[in-house]
Amino acid sequence: MVSFFMVGSEMVRWEITSLGQDVCRLMITHGNGTIVEYFRSAAQALDRQKEIEALFLEARGAASFSPS
């Protein structure tokens, strides 16, 4: 699963990849580097992606953003 979100004028790309039974990788690529985390399910990785997206947006002044 691959998608992106915009933080101001910066595009932040995220990807969730299944690496086998019970292992998923979340990779978030942004202007300052890449964040990589591992989870037991895609649902857990997606929840974490939402948390990280909220943190990026909050850091850029979108404090009212709340992931659902």
Summary of the structure (lengths in Angstrom):
residues: 68
radius of gyration: 12.2
end to end distance: 18.5
largest distance: 38.7
contacts: 167
relative contact order: 0.20
helix: 26%
strand: 47%
